Structures are given as C-alpha cells and as structure tokens.
Amino acid sequence: MNSDRLSIARSLLEQRRFKAATRKLKKRTSLSEELLYSELLVMQNKSQIALNHLKSLLRLYPQASTVILKKQPTILQALGHVEAANELSCQLARENTNDILGYLSHLQNGFDPVIELNASLENTLKSNYEDPYVKGVAAYCLFNVKKDDSKYDYLHEGAKLIRSTIQYHHDANIQNIRSIANYFPVKTNDQDQITQYRSPIFIVGMPRSGTTLLEQMLGSHSKTLAVGESVNMGRIFAKHGLDSKGNINLSETDFAKARTEYLTLTYGEDSNKRTIVDKMPNNFIYVGFILSLFPNAKVIYSGRDPIDNCFSIYRAVFQKNRHKYSYNQTELADYQISCKYLMDMWIRKYPNNILNVKYECLVKDTEKELRKLVGFCELGWEEVCLDFHKNKNVVHTLSAHQVKKPVHSSSVGAGIRLLPYLSELAERLGVEANKTGIVRQT
C-alpha cells in the first residue's frame, strides 16, 4: 500500500500537481515518503521548510542519518549557507568512502576536495574487478582534485571508461538532428485558436552553454514560471509527431490536442497567468514543432564559444542515459556542430521568434544583454532579474553552485587555454593549438 502511495505521489510531483501530491503524502508512514515530501517542499521553493523537515527526520529515523543528511547540502547551498553546506558535504564524503558517485556529486556541486580519499580512488581505478562505470567515476573524481597536468589523463581515462558502458548510435542521432528542419514549417489545423494561449518561453542550446543562468534571470521575473528542464515537449513530440515506426509524420497531428497536453502537463497546478520558462537545452531539436504549437513563442538560443562549451560538457558526468555523446571528444564536437547547424536553420525559418544570446556578451555586459532579453520576451523590465543569485530556490543542474553567485567571466576562455589537452575536439571543431598554446581557426 505504501509503495503504491509513494509511486502515485512521485508521479504527481513530476506533473507539478503539488497540492494533489501533498494530499497523497498527508499520512506519511515511512522514511521514503518523508524524503519524497522533502523533495515536494523543495519543488515548491520552500527550501527552509524542507531543511527543517529533514532535521526533524534525524530524530525520528536516527538509523538513517546518512541518507537524510545527504539531502541537506544542496538546500543549505541554495539558502546561502555555503560554508555549512561545504562542511556537511565534506563530512559525509569522509564517512562514506565507498560512495564514489556521491563524492563526484560533491565535487561537481563545487564543494572542497577531500584529499585523503585520493588513495582509495586510485585503487578503484586500478582494480581489475570493479565495474567500468564506477572506475570512470573515480577517474573523474581524480581529475577534479588533481592540481598538475596529470589531471587530464584522468579525465580522458574516465571519459573512455564511461563511454564503454553506453549504447549510443552516434551517426543516426546526428543524421536525425540535421534532417528534422526539413519537416517544418507546417500548417496547423487550428490557427484561429492560438491567440487564446499564453505562449511559453523556451531556452535551448547545448548543455553547459548558459541555459541555467538565463533561466534563473528570467525565472526571477514576477510574470514568469520557471519549470526547469522539463521533458514534456520531447514526450509530446514523440506522441504526436512520430508514427508507429518512430518516423516523423505530421500529416495527422492534432496540434490543438498536443498544445493542450503540453500546457496541462507543464503548468500542473500553477496559475496559467504566468509565462512558462522551459529550460530544456535539447528542445533545440524541436523548435519547428514548438513554433507550430505556439507561433508566438519566444525561443532563446544560448550560444557559447564552442571550445569552452564542449570542455565544460566533457569534464562533467551527467545522469545515466543523458548526453551520451559527451564522453567522446569527436562525438561531442559533432553534436556541437550539428546543434549550431540546426539552430542556424531554425533562425532562417523563424527569424522573429528566436533570440541568440551569447554567453560571453551576457557575462561582460549583463544588464544590457538582460534588458534586450526581457524586452524580446515582452515581459517588462524588473531589477530583480539582475539579482537572480539571491534566489533561494534549489537548482537541479550542474550549474547549481555557479548561479548562486553574481555573474562572473572566470570560465570564458577555459577551453582555449586547454587546447593542447583536447586535440581530438579541437581538430573536429576546426581549431588548432601548438605547444605554446597559440590557437587559430583552421
């Protein structure tokens, strides 16, 4: 009975039906339900209440203190208690030396390295019996903590190990991305109904290109509803835009139904008086479909220097089955090139709906670029958008710790400086580096 209630509550949470999920979890009788309730509070931007709830669980479930404590650092970080978050996360890393994936999460959240773990990480990497994925994660941990040039050897080894565990049909994926624009624009069957809908804002592009920063800025506006990396558009496209064999077929698509389903799923129980900000980077693939559903939608294309962007992706470990191309330099470069190719196609087809925001320009002259962005979205200027880093919401991407700080340019040029260690990536992107670090476009 409890498992059924938990499953239903989790489904309601994913649908942003927070009131219904709260009712389902009203009579909580297990730790799993209590932890899901804390997630529910976080999703509703009630971070302090979630933290207090987790602290109360330590008294009720002292035997599960580690599981409960692991939920706290990112909430503390979001609330601005950075030192306390770091101290707790380091303590957990020391106490749970076998949790290598948890330690990588610790490092990717921006917390301090725990140097005494290096020896066990090295042993894991050298083991002939350990799972390749776990060994890959250990290598990424060592990349994050090493200070000398050997760190890049760990990075490449980690990427190779994780890539060996992934089933991914790269050529087919690239071909699909490059061909999808051929199916659009398409005439829909309900043009007269479109004006009654509030058109969403979609932030698209490569991951690690500044999409989370843009979302935090726009999401701070009083007239927007930031929904994070929603998978809804991809699911709607798969349901309404593909035939039974998985081929694109829009001849019988009910665009009105697809539009209603997207809005219902994405708003959940939130008021539809606010404008959705949907920050799923991969939605760059579906721009034609998006603008068929919402001809007045605003699409923000987050662009970044390709070397910087690809290095930021390559150095990260994502959730399993996400960004499968990211662990091979050549495949990563192909994906980057294909993303730009497709976005250039969309911009030619829909020039009035798409704004290209350059990350480098955004961090150099933030207010100027942000005013342009807010104006394009027809929201009206609000100073609070500049204070996005003061937002107490928990961010669920690898940029979480970065967007809790004022805008900075420290990552600009990072990839260029490391070109000698990224030769395959550089070659595919058309950039060369000699031993002195001088670079040029080929």
N, C-alpha and C positions, 0 to 999 in steps of 0.2 A: 504493500500500500504506500509506504513511504517513498519507494523508488518511483512509483507512478506519479506521485505528487511532485517529486523532485524533477522528473522529466518534463512534466507539464509546465511547472514554474519556470524552468530554464527556457523552454520554447517561448513562453510568454515574454520573458526578459529579452530574448533575441528579437522579438517582434515589437519591442518598445511598448508593450502593454503593461506598464509598470503597476497600475492600480490592480489589475487582474492578478499579476504575479504576487503582489503584496497580500492580496486576499488568500491566494493559494498557500502562501507561506505563513499565514497568521498563526497556525498551530504547529510550530516547529518542534520536532521531537528528536532530531539527530544533528550531529555536527555538520554533515553535508548540507542540510537545509539551512543551518545557521550561516555557513560560509557563503552559500548562494544568496542569502539575504543581505550579507555584507556587500556582495557584488551588485545587488539591486540598488542599494543605497549609493554606491559609487556611481552607477549608471545614471542616477537621478541628481548627480552633482552634490550629494550630501556627504562629502568626504569626512568631515569631522564626526558626524553621527556614525558613519561606518567605522571609523577608528575607535570610537568609544565602545561600539558594539563588539569589535574584535577583542578589546581589552577585557570586556565582561566575560567573553568566552574563555579566556585564560583561567578564570576562576571556576567555570563550570566544567571545563574539559582540560585539566592540567596535564593529563597524559598525552594530549595532542598539541602541546605548546609550540612545537616546531612548525607544524602545519599552519597554525594560527598566526604565529609571528611572521612567517614568510609573506603574509598578505599585507603587512604593515609598511614596509619601507617605501613603496611607491606612493602610498597615501600620504605618509609623512612628507615625502618629497614634494607632492602636489600642494600640500598645505604650507610649504615654505620652511619646514623644519629639516633643512638639508643635512646638518651635522648629525642630528638624531637618526635620520634615515640611514646615513652612511655608517654610523656606529653600529646600529642594529644589523644591517645587512652584512657587515664585516664579521660580526659576532656569529651570525648564522652560518657564514661560509666556513669559519674556523670549526664550528661544532658539527658540520655536515660535510666532511671532506670527500665523501663518495658521491655527493650530488654535483657532478661536473656541469650538467646542464644548468642547474641553479646558479652555479658560480659564474658561468658565462653570462647569464641574465644579469647577475650582479654587476659584472664589468660593463656590459652594454647599457646598463642604466646609469653609467657614469660614476659608480662608486669606486672607492680606492682598492687597488690590488692587495691581496693577502699573500705576501711573498712566500710565507712558509708552506704554501700549497704547491709551489713550483715542482718540488721533487716528486710528489705523487702524480702530478700531471705528466711529467716526463716518463714516469714508469708506465702510466696508462698508454701513452703514445708508443712506447717500445714493446708493449705486450703483444704476443702472438695469439692471444686468446680473446682479446677484447673486441667488441663489436666495432666495425669501421666507423659508424656514425659517432659513437662515443669517443673514439680516438680522434676523429676530426674535430669534435667539440673541444677536446683537450688541447689540440694544436691551436685552435682559435683563441683559447684562454691564454696560452703562452705568447701568442702574437700580441695580445692586449697588454701583457705585463712586461715583456722584454723591452729593454732600452736601446740595444745595439741593433746593427743591421741583420743579425740572425733572425729577428722577428719576422722578416719577410719570407724566410724559408719555412717557418711555422705556418704562416698564412697560406702559402701555396700548397703545403702538405695537407693542411686542414681542408682546403677547398677541394683538393683532389680526392681525399677520403670521403667527404660528404657527397660529392658528385657521384662516386662509385655506388652509392646506395640509392640513387634516384633514377626512376624510369621516366625518361623525358624524350619526346620526339621533336628535336630542335628544328629540323628543316621544315617539317609540316607546320609547326607553330609559326615560324617566320612567314611561310607562304600564306597562311590564313590571315595573319595581321596585314600583310601587304595587299591582299586582294579584297578585303572587306569593303573598302571605299567604293568599289565598282558597283555595289548594290544600292548606292544612295546618290542623290536624294530620291525619295519615293513619295508618291502622292498618297495621303491617308484618306480614310473614308469618313472623317468627322471634323473637317476643318471648321465648321460652324460652332462646334462645342469647345474649342480650345481656349478661347478667351476667358472662360469661367474658372480656369485653373491658375493658381499662383505658381509661376514657373520656377523650378529649383535652380540652384547654382551648383555646378559640377566642377570640382578641382581635379584635373587629370595630369598625367605625365609619367615620367619614370619615378619609381620609389626613390626616396632619399634626395629628391630634387628641390625640396622646399614646400611640399604639399601640406605637411603638418603645420608649418609656420603660417602659411596662407589661411588654413582652416582656423587656427587659433585667432588670427586677426579678424577675419570675417565673423567667426563664431562669437566674438565679444560684442558684436553689434546687437542692439535691442530688438531688431526686426528679423533676426535670423535664428535658425535652429540647426546647430552643427550635429550631425549624426555619425561622424567618424567614417571609418572605412566600411561603408555599407555594401554588402554583397547583393543587394536587391536588384540592381539594374542588370547584372550578369545573369541572375536567375530568371528575370523577366524576359531577357533576350533569348535565353535557351528555351524557355517555354513557348514563346510566341513568335520567335524569329527563325527557328530551326525546324526542319521536317524530321520524320521518324528516323532517318539515316544520319542525322546530325549536319545536314547541309543547309545553308541559308536559303530560306524560302519565305518571302514576304507577301506573296500573292494573296494569301487568305488571312493575313494577320489582322486581328481585331485590335486596332490601335487604341480605341476608347477603353476597351477592357484592360489592355496592358497598362495604360496610363493610370487607370483607377487602382489597379493592383499595386503598382509601384507606390503611389501616394498613400494608400492604406497601410502597406507594409512599413513604409519609411516614417510616416508621421506617428504610427502607433496611436497612443492616447494623447499625444501632444496637440496643441492647438494648430490648426492649419492656417491661422492668421499670420504665422511667421514663415519666412522663406527658408526652405531646406538648403543646407550646405552639405553636399555629399562629396566626401573626400576619399574616393576610391581611385588611386592612381591608374589602375588598369582599365578604368572606364574610357580611357583614350581610344580603346578599340571600338567602343560602342557609340561614339559621338554622332554618327549618322543616325543611328536608331534613337538616341536620346533626343535629337532635334526633330525627328519625325513625331515623337510623342509630345515634345514640348518645343514648338517652333520659336518660342520667345525665351527659351532657357539661356542662361549665361554659362559659358564654358571657359574656365580659367586654365590655361595651359602653363604649367610650371616648368620653366626651362632652366637648365643649369649647364655650366661648362661640362662637356661630355666626359673628359678625363676625371674631373673632380667627382662627378656624379657616379661614374662607374666604379671608381675606387671606393667611394662611400658604400656602395652596394656590395662590392666584392669582399670587403672587410667584415661584413655582417653575416650572422647566421639568423635566418628567418624561421618562422614556424614551418614545420614539416609540410611539404607539398605546396609551398608558396615560393614564387620566384625561382623556379627550378633552374633557370638559365644562369643564375648568379654565381655559381661555383666554378665556372669555366670562363677564362678571360675572352676567348674568341666568341663563345656563345653570348656572353654578356654584351660584347661590342655589337654583335649582330642585332640583338634585341634593342639596344640603344639607337642604332641606325634605323631600324625598322619603325620604332616609335616616332622618330623625327620625320621619317618619310610619310607615315600615315597622318601625322598631325599637319604637315605641310599640305597634304591632300585635303584634309578637312577644312583648313583655313581658306583654301582656294574655293571650296564649295560653299562654305558658310562664313564669309568674312565678317559679317556683322554680329555674329554670335560668339566669337572666340577672341579672347584677350591673351596674348602671350606675355607672361610676367617672367622676367629674367631674375633669377635668384641673386646674381651679383649686383644688379641695379637696386633690388629691394633692400639689401643689407647696406648698400652705400648711401642711398638717399631714401630712407624708409618712408618718411611722411609724404614725399612727393609721389612715390610709386603707390603707396597705400591710398592716397586720395584719388589717384587715377583708377585704381581697382574698385573702390567703393562707388565712385561715380559711374563706372561701367556697369556695375551691378544695380544701379538706380536705387541705392539704399539711403543716401543722405549721410553726410559726414558726421561721425561721432568720435570724440577724442579718445574714448575708451578703447578703440581699436588699436591705438598705439601702446596701450598698457596691457596688452594680451598676456604678458608674462606674469601678471599679478593674479590671473585667473586661478581659482582653487580647484578646478576640475582635474581629474586624473586622466592623463593621456595614455592611450594604449598602443603606441608605436615606438620604434627605436629612437625617435626624436624626443621622447618624453622629457628627459632631463635638459635638453637643449632649449626647448620652447618655454621653459620656466625661468629663462634668463632674458635680459634685454637683447635686442638684435646685435649680433657681432659678425665680423668677417673672418674669423680665425680659420675657417675651413676653405676659404677661397684660395685656390691655387695649390691645395694639398696634393691633388693628383699629379699636377705638372711637376712638382718637386720630387715626386717618387717615380717618374717615368722609367728610370733605369731598372726598377724592380717590376715593371708592368709591361714588359716588351711585347708580349702577345696582344695585349689590349691596345697598346699604342700602335702597333702595326695594323691592326684591323680598323682602328679609328682614323688611320692616316696621319699619325703623329710620330716623329722620331726623336730619340734622345741620345746624345753621345755621352761619353764617360764624364764630361764636365757638367752634365745636367742641362746643357743648352738645348732648347727644343724648337722645332719648326713643324709647320703643317706640310705634309707631302702632297 
